Amino acid sequence: MSPAPLRPAAEHVVDVLAGAHIRRCYTVPGESFLELTDAIERRSGMRLVSTRHENGAGFMAEAEAKLTGTPAVAAATRGPGAANLAVGVHTAMQDSTPMIVFLGQCETTRLGREAFQEVDLTAFYSPITKWATTVTRADRLAETTAQAVRVATTGRPGPVAIAVPGDLFGEPVPAPEALPGTVPARPPLGEDERDRLANWLARAERPVIIAGGGARWAREELIAVAERFHTGVYASWRRQDVFPNDHPLYLGHLGLGCPPEILGPLQESDAVLVVGSRLSETTTQGYRFPAPATHGPGSHVAQIDIDPGQIGKIAGVWLGAVADARRALDALAHAPVTTLYRDFDGAHRAWLATTTPPEGVADHRGPGLHPWAVVQAMRRVLPAESVITNDAGNFASFLHRGWRFGHPRTQLAPTSGAMGYAVPAAVAAKLVEPHRTVVAVVGDGGVLMTGQELETAVRLGAPVIVLVFQNGLYGTIAMHQARELGRLSGTEIGGPLDLAAYARGLGARGATASTPEELEKALTEALGADAPTLIDARTDPDVISPGATLSGLIAAHEESGRAAG
């Protein structure tokens, strides 16, 4: 019997990736993984996407996985490339998004000598991944890749990083004899747990559900449970598409600056069911809700999560169930129990009121558009089922309030608050689902961090729309400075810049809007364009959040100082 043919280790790695239905690798090509990019480029059914910066590559891989549920690959080289990629990987970790990361390393014989661009990549990436490892044998690369896919997609999803010395990908090796399975089990809800939860919800007077990213793929089952038990539903931080916002049981978004009227039903609830949410600092409003810190009968919180490490980690629970959200909610919806009707119409109307712009927006006479007017124009022109990728910054508070997410898989946003996310995420979303309208909503700070990926969109024929709120500020920090210090420092970033010309310089379309009419025209034209479009919406820098102006915050600080003196 002749020995098995030898192939470069990179080709066996790509066999594993293709078998796991991974379709794209986002990268800035590096000399330490030449054979990997070559093997992906030549593999039918896979696509190598060359980006303009590793930060963009990381955000693209994260966004694809968030949209599809299947990991994408991000690849970078050694020290500088790995450092640039780290922001996107950290975003995937905080957002519980599966990602496979390959990090090129210096050659095996040079490890440990502080060789060219050498960094201890396992140590570097361990805190921001589920698992980080360095492979030192070419014949173990495929096995390690299969294990990485399994770790990234099992339990709470997340990124996994594999550092590979540059001489291993090209080494000829035989096909692996056996590989670990890459399809994880999805644990169901036990019958006893189902019945206990069902009876608890049925007896409660004001039950509510907090639904997170783990329930993204259980939308219909979540609706069925909410309607069966007449429970109100909150979306966790930047998970607004997990439940239809126009549903009468929707209570709002547990985001930054959450209005008191939104929090009322949560404060008054006697039964809080947390489904697929790690209860982040923002979702819990600074770890205030749900309040009980004790486990057992004294708690009014129950939690369903696929990761046992998340259950009871933030809030004490009387019952924690380790289960897949979709299977658990489906079982709960069919539990044999009778429940009472609860009326959440008033609470839903209270949320609706927060999504309505205040009086005077139409008559705003500031130096630029009122931010509310930008969101109003979006609602008038854009399809309701558009995929919205939103960046970090205070401008996003207007989007979170004003845009209503009525369709599934329509919000891609970093819970990590990473700036620069929106443009790369939009490019990935358009590559994955080219038939959908994809709109990146970003501030002028974020767009100049990763806006160069517009060239990637042009090169790949991905006609995304990039809508920039340009106010010449790092707005979130400016707001904090005005409130806490009564003055600004380092947050005025200049402008207005000609961002439309910037876009045109990258091969995209560009438009500038200073009035609602100009903005609507630009959005309408962008919808019909066959090329990426950046729309520079000039906004009033004084209107810093839905409930505050910079001048008002500075005046209030000065008044407080006078009163204290």
C-alpha positions in Angstrom: 0.0 0.0 0.0 1.5 3.3 -1.1 1.9 6.0 1.6 -0.7 8.8 1.7 0.3 11.8 -0.5 1.8 14.8 1.2 0.2 18.2 0.8 1.2 21.6 2.4 -0.2 21.9 5.9 -2.1 25.0 4.8 -4.3 23.0 2.4 -5.3 20.6 5.2 -6.2 23.7 7.3 -8.4 25.0 4.5 -10.1 21.5 4.2 -11.1 21.9 7.9 -12.4 25.4 7.4 -14.4 24.5 4.3 -15.9 21.5 6.1 -17.1 23.9 8.9 -18.8 26.0 6.2 -16.5 28.9 6.7 -16.6 31.0 3.5 -14.3 34.0 3.9 -11.0 35.1 5.3 -10.3 38.8 6.0 -6.7 39.8 6.1 -3.9 42.1 5.3 -1.6 39.5 3.7 1.7 38.9 5.5 4.9 37.0 4.7 4.4 34.6 7.7 1.3 32.9 6.2 1.8 33.0 2.5 0.7 29.4 1.9 -2.6 30.0 3.9 -3.7 32.9 1.8 -2.7 31.0 -1.3 -4.7 27.9 -0.3 -7.8 30.0 0.5 -7.5 31.9 -2.8 -7.5 28.7 -4.7 -10.3 26.9 -2.8 -13.6 26.8 -4.6 -16.4 28.2 -2.4 -14.1 30.3 -0.2 -13.1 33.9 -0.7 -10.0 35.8 0.4 -10.8 39.4 1.2 -7.8 41.7 1.4 -8.5 44.8 3.5 -6.8 48.1 4.0 -6.0 47.6 7.7 -6.1 44.6 10.1 -8.6 46.5 12.3 -11.0 46.4 9.3 -10.3 42.7 8.8 -11.2 41.9 12.4 -14.4 43.9 12.3 -15.4 42.3 9.0 -14.9 38.8 10.4 -16.8 39.6 13.5 -19.7 41.2 11.6 -20.0 38.2 9.2 -20.2 35.8 12.1 -22.7 38.0 13.9 -24.9 38.1 10.8 -24.7 34.4 9.9 -23.9 32.5 13.1 -20.9 30.8 11.3 -17.4 31.9 12.1 -15.2 33.8 9.6 -11.4 33.9 9.6 -9.3 36.9 10.3 -5.6 36.6 9.6 -2.7 38.9 10.5 1.1 38.7 10.7 3.3 38.8 13.8 3.6 41.8 16.1 2.2 44.9 14.3 -0.4 43.0 12.4 -1.5 41.1 15.5 -1.7 44.4 17.5 -3.9 46.0 14.8 -6.2 43.0 14.6 -6.6 42.9 18.4 -9.5 45.5 18.6 -11.7 43.4 16.3 -10.9 40.2 18.3 -11.7 41.9 21.6 -15.0 43.0 20.1 -15.8 39.4 19.2 -15.0 38.4 22.7 -17.2 40.9 24.4 -20.0 40.3 21.8 -19.8 36.5 22.1 -19.1 36.1 18.4 -17.3 33.1 17.0 -14.1 33.9 15.0 -11.1 31.9 13.9 -7.9 34.0 14.1 -4.6 32.9 12.4 -1.5 34.9 13.5 1.7 34.4 11.6 4.7 34.1 13.7 8.5 34.1 13.1 10.0 30.8 12.0 10.4 27.9 14.4 14.2 28.1 14.6 14.0 31.8 15.6 11.3 31.6 18.3 12.4 33.1 21.6 15.2 35.3 20.2 13.1 38.5 19.8 13.2 37.9 16.1 11.8 40.3 13.6 8.4 41.5 14.8 8.3 38.6 17.4 5.7 38.8 20.2 4.5 36.1 22.5 1.2 35.9 20.7 -0.3 33.3 23.0 0.2 35.5 26.0 -0.9 38.6 24.0 -4.2 37.0 22.8 -5.1 34.8 25.8 -7.1 37.6 27.7 -9.2 38.5 24.6 -10.0 35.1 23.3 -11.7 31.9 24.5 -8.5 30.0 23.6 -5.1 31.0 22.3 -2.3 28.6 21.3 0.9 28.4 19.3 1.3 25.4 17.0 4.9 24.1 16.7 4.3 21.0 14.4 2.9 21.2 10.9 1.2 17.9 11.2 -0.9 19.2 14.1 -2.2 22.3 12.3 -5.4 20.8 10.9 -6.2 19.1 14.2 -5.7 22.4 16.0 -7.9 24.2 13.5 -10.7 21.7 14.0 -10.4 22.2 17.7 -10.5 26.0 17.3 -13.7 25.8 15.4 -15.2 23.6 18.1 -14.1 25.9 20.9 -15.3 29.1 19.0 -18.8 27.7 18.5 -19.4 25.6 21.6 -21.0 27.1 24.7 -20.7 30.9 24.7 -19.3 31.6 21.2 -16.1 33.6 20.9 -12.8 34.1 19.1 -10.0 31.6 19.1 -6.4 32.5 18.1 -3.8 30.2 16.5 -0.3 31.5 16.2 1.7 29.6 13.5 5.4 29.9 12.8 6.0 31.0 9.2 7.7 27.8 8.2 4.8 25.5 9.1 2.0 26.3 6.6 4.1 25.3 3.6 5.5 22.1 5.1 4.2 19.0 3.3 2.3 16.6 5.7 -0.1 13.7 5.3 -3.8 14.2 5.8 -4.8 13.9 9.5 -6.1 10.4 10.4 -8.8 11.8 12.7 -10.1 15.2 13.6 -12.1 16.5 16.6 -15.8 17.1 15.7 -16.6 20.7 14.8 -20.4 20.6 15.2 -21.3 21.3 18.9 -24.2 19.8 20.7 -27.1 22.2 21.5 -28.3 21.2 25.0 -32.1 21.2 25.5 -34.1 22.5 28.5 -34.9 19.7 30.9 -38.6 18.9 31.5 -38.4 19.7 35.2 -36.7 23.0 34.4 -39.4 23.8 31.8 -42.2 23.1 34.2 -40.7 25.1 37.0 -40.1 28.1 34.8 -43.5 27.9 33.2 -45.3 27.8 36.6 -43.1 30.7 37.8 -44.0 32.8 34.8 -47.6 31.9 35.0 -47.9 32.9 38.6 -46.0 36.2 38.4 -47.8 39.5 38.3 -45.4 41.5 36.1 -43.0 39.1 34.4 -40.4 40.4 31.9 -37.7 38.9 29.7 -34.3 40.3 29.0 -33.2 38.9 25.7 -29.6 39.0 24.5 -27.4 37.9 21.6 -27.9 34.3 22.6 -31.5 34.6 21.6 -30.8 36.1 18.2 -31.5 32.8 16.5 -34.6 32.1 18.6 -36.7 35.1 17.5 -39.9 33.2 16.7 -39.6 31.1 19.8 -39.1 34.2 21.9 -42.2 35.8 20.5 -44.1 32.6 21.2 -43.0 32.6 24.9 -43.8 36.3 25.3 -47.3 35.9 23.8 -48.0 32.7 25.7 -47.1 34.1 29.1 -47.9 37.8 28.4 -44.5 38.9 29.4 -42.8 42.2 28.4 -39.5 41.9 26.5 -36.4 44.0 26.8 -33.6 43.9 24.3 -30.1 43.9 25.9 -27.5 46.4 24.9 -27.2 46.7 21.1 -29.4 43.6 20.5 -32.4 45.6 19.4 -33.3 43.2 16.6 -33.8 40.3 18.9 -37.5 41.0 19.2 -39.8 43.0 16.9 -39.9 46.6 18.2 -43.4 47.1 16.9 -44.7 44.2 19.0 -47.0 45.4 21.8 -45.0 43.4 24.4 -41.7 45.2 23.5 -40.5 47.3 26.4 -37.4 48.9 25.0 -33.6 48.8 24.7 -31.4 48.5 27.8 -28.8 50.9 26.4 -26.8 53.9 27.5 -28.8 56.8 28.8 -31.9 54.6 29.2 -34.9 56.8 30.1 -36.5 56.2 33.5 -39.8 55.4 31.9 -38.2 52.5 30.1 -36.8 51.0 33.3 -40.1 51.2 35.2 -41.5 47.8 34.3 -38.1 46.2 35.1 -38.0 47.8 38.5 -41.5 46.7 39.2 -41.2 43.2 37.9 -41.6 40.2 40.2 -40.1 37.7 37.7 -37.2 38.5 35.3 -36.2 35.8 32.9 -32.7 36.4 31.3 -32.2 34.6 28.0 -28.9 34.5 26.2 -27.5 37.6 27.8 -24.3 37.9 29.8 -25.8 40.9 31.6 -23.2 43.4 30.6 -22.5 46.7 32.5 -24.7 48.6 30.0 -27.6 46.1 29.9 -27.7 46.1 33.7 -27.5 49.9 33.9 -24.3 49.8 35.9 -25.1 46.4 37.5 -28.2 47.8 39.1 -30.8 45.5 37.4 -31.9 42.8 38.0 -31.1 43.6 41.6 -31.1 40.5 43.8 -27.6 39.4 44.7 -28.6 36.2 46.5 -29.4 32.9 45.0 -32.3 30.7 45.9 -36.0 31.4 46.7 -35.2 35.0 47.6 -34.3 35.9 44.0 -36.9 36.9 41.4 -34.4 36.1 38.5 -34.1 33.0 36.4 -31.5 32.6 33.7 -31.2 30.5 30.6 -27.8 30.4 28.9 -25.7 28.0 26.9 -22.7 28.8 29.0 -22.8 27.6 32.7 -20.2 30.2 33.5 -22.7 33.0 32.8 -25.5 31.8 35.0 -25.7 33.7 38.3 -22.4 35.5 37.5 -24.0 39.0 37.7 -27.4 38.5 39.3 -28.4 35.9 41.8 -30.9 33.4 40.4 -33.4 31.0 41.9 -33.1 28.8 38.8 -30.4 28.6 36.1 -30.7 26.4 33.1 -27.8 25.5 30.8 -29.5 25.2 27.4 -29.6 26.5 23.9 -31.9 29.5 23.8 -33.9 28.3 20.8 -34.6 24.8 22.1 -35.3 26.1 25.6 -37.8 28.8 24.5 -39.5 26.3 22.2 -40.0 23.9 25.1 -41.2 26.7 27.3 -43.7 27.9 24.8 -45.3 24.5 24.7 -45.4 23.9 28.5 -48.7 22.6 29.8 -49.7 25.5 32.0 -52.4 28.1 32.2 -51.4 31.7 32.5 -53.1 35.1 33.1 -53.2 38.0 30.7 -51.0 41.0 31.6 -51.4 44.3 29.9 -48.1 46.0 28.9 -49.7 48.4 26.4 -48.9 51.4 28.7 -45.2 50.3 29.0 -45.0 49.8 25.2 -46.5 53.3 24.6 -43.9 54.7 27.0 -41.2 53.2 24.9 -42.8 54.5 21.8 -42.8 58.0 23.2 -39.0 57.9 23.7 -38.6 57.1 20.0 -40.4 60.3 18.9 -38.3 63.4 18.3 -39.0 66.3 20.7 -40.9 69.4 19.4 -38.8 71.9 17.5 -36.6 69.4 15.5 -38.2 70.5 12.3 -37.6 74.2 13.1 -34.0 73.6 14.4 -31.8 76.6 13.5 -28.4 75.4 14.7 -25.2 75.4 12.6 -26.1 72.0 11.2 -28.8 69.3 11.2 -30.4 68.2 14.4 -29.3 64.6 14.9 -32.9 63.5 15.3 -33.6 64.9 11.8 -31.0 62.5 10.4 -32.8 59.5 11.9 -36.1 60.8 10.7 -34.8 61.0 7.2 -33.5 57.4 7.5 -36.9 56.2 8.6 -38.6 58.0 5.7 -36.3 56.8 2.9 -34.6 53.5 3.9 -36.3 50.1 3.7 -37.4 48.9 7.2 -35.5 45.6 6.7 -32.2 47.4 6.0 -29.1 46.0 7.9 -27.8 48.8 10.1 -24.2 48.7 11.3 -23.7 51.2 14.0 -20.5 52.6 15.3 -19.6 53.8 18.8 -20.3 57.4 19.8 -23.0 59.7 21.2 -24.6 60.1 17.8 -25.6 56.4 18.1 -28.0 57.3 21.0 -30.2 59.0 18.4 -30.1 55.9 16.2 -30.9 53.6 19.2 -33.9 55.7 20.1 -35.2 56.6 16.7 -34.7 53.6 14.4 -37.2 50.8 15.0 -35.8 47.3 14.4 -38.8 45.3 13.2 -36.9 42.6 11.3 -34.5 39.9 12.3 -30.7 40.2 11.8 -30.8 43.9 11.0 -28.5 45.3 13.7 -24.7 44.8 13.8 -23.1 46.8 16.6 -20.2 46.3 19.0 -21.2 46.0 22.6 -17.6 46.7 23.3 -18.1 50.2 22.2 -15.2 50.0 19.7 -15.0 52.9 17.3 -14.4 52.2 13.6 -16.7 49.2 13.5 -19.5 50.4 11.2 -17.8 50.7 7.8 -15.9 47.4 7.8 -19.0 45.6 9.3 -21.1 47.0 6.5 -18.7 45.8 3.8 -18.9 42.3 5.3 -22.7 42.3 5.6 -23.0 43.3 1.9 -20.6 40.5 0.9 -22.6 38.0 2.8 -26.1 39.2 1.7 -25.7 41.3 -1.4 -29.4 41.5 -1.9 -30.0 43.5 1.3 -29.7 47.3 1.8 -26.7 47.8 4.2 -26.2 51.1 5.9 -23.2 52.0 8.1 -24.1 54.8 10.7 -20.9 56.4 12.0 -19.5 59.5 13.5 -16.7 61.6 12.0 -14.3 60.2 14.6 -15.0 56.5 13.7 -15.2 57.0 10.0 -11.6 58.3 9.8 -10.4 55.2 11.8 -11.6 52.6 9.3 -13.2 54.6 6.5 -10.5 53.5 4.1 -12.4 50.2 3.8 -14.6 52.0 1.4 -11.9 51.2 -1.1 -12.4 47.5 -0.2 -16.1 47.9 -0.9 -15.4 49.6 -4.2 -12.9 46.9 -5.2 -15.3 44.1 -4.3 -18.4 45.7 -5.8 -20.2 46.1 -2.5 -22.5 49.1 -2.7 -22.9 50.0 0.9 -24.2 53.3 2.2 -22.1 55.1 4.8 -24.0 57.8 6.7 -21.7 60.1 8.8 -22.9 62.3 11.6 -20.2 65.0 11.4 -20.1 67.4 14.3 -16.3 67.9 14.7 -16.2 66.3 18.1 -15.3 63.1 19.9 -18.9 63.5 21.2 -19.2 61.0 24.0 -16.1 62.3 25.8 -17.1 65.9 25.1 -20.4 65.2 26.9 -18.6 63.7 29.9 -16.2 66.6 30.0 -19.0 69.2 29.8 -20.9 67.5 32.6 -18.1 66.7 35.0 -15.6 69.5 34.3 -17.6 72.3 32.6 -15.1 72.6 29.8 -13.6 70.6 26.8 -10.1 69.3 26.2 -8.8 67.3 23.3 -12.3 66.4 22.0 -12.6 69.1 19.2 -11.3 67.3 16.1 -11.8 70.0 13.6 -14.0 70.5 10.6 -16.2 70.4 8.9 -14.1 68.1 6.7 -15.0 67.4 3.1 -15.8 63.7 3.8 -17.6 63.4 0.4 -14.3 64.3 -1.3 -12.5 61.7 0.9 -15.0 59.0 -0.3 -14.6 60.0 -3.9 -10.8 59.8 -3.5 -11.3 56.1 -2.5 -13.4 55.5 -5.6 -16.8 55.7 -3.9 -19.6 58.2 -4.4 -19.8 61.2 -2.0 -22.5 63.6 -1.0 -22.9 66.3 1.6 -26.1 67.2 3.4 -26.8 70.2 5.6 -30.6 70.1 5.4 -33.3 67.4 5.7 -34.1 67.8 2.0 -30.5 67.3 0.9 -30.2 64.3 3.2 -33.3 62.6 1.8 -32.1 63.2 -1.7 -28.7 61.8 -1.0 -30.2 58.7 0.7 -32.6 58.1 -2.2 -29.9 58.3 -4.8 -27.6 56.1 -2.7 -30.3 53.4 -2.7 -30.3 53.2 -6.5 -26.5 53.5 -6.9 -24.3 50.6 -8.0 -21.3 51.9 -6.0 -20.6 52.6 -2.3 -21.9 56.0 -1.2 -20.7 58.1 1.7 -23.2 60.8 2.9 -21.7 63.5 5.0 -24.5 64.8 7.3 -23.4 68.0 9.0 -24.9 68.0 12.4 -25.1 70.5 15.2 -22.3 69.9 17.7 -24.2 71.4 20.6 -27.0 68.7 20.4 -24.9 66.1 22.1 -27.5 63.5 23.2 -31.2 63.1 23.1 -31.6 64.8 26.4 -28.8 67.3 26.6 -26.8 70.0 24.9 -23.2 70.8 25.5 -23.9 74.4 26.3 -26.6 73.3 28.8 -24.3 70.8 30.5 -21.5 73.5 30.8 -24.0 76.0 32.2 -25.3 73.5 34.7 -21.8 72.7 35.9 -21.0 76.4 36.3 -24.3 77.0 38.2 -23.5 74.0 40.4 -20.1 75.5 41.2 -21.6 78.8 42.1 -24.1 77.1 44.4 -21.3 75.1 46.1 -19.2 78.2 46.5 
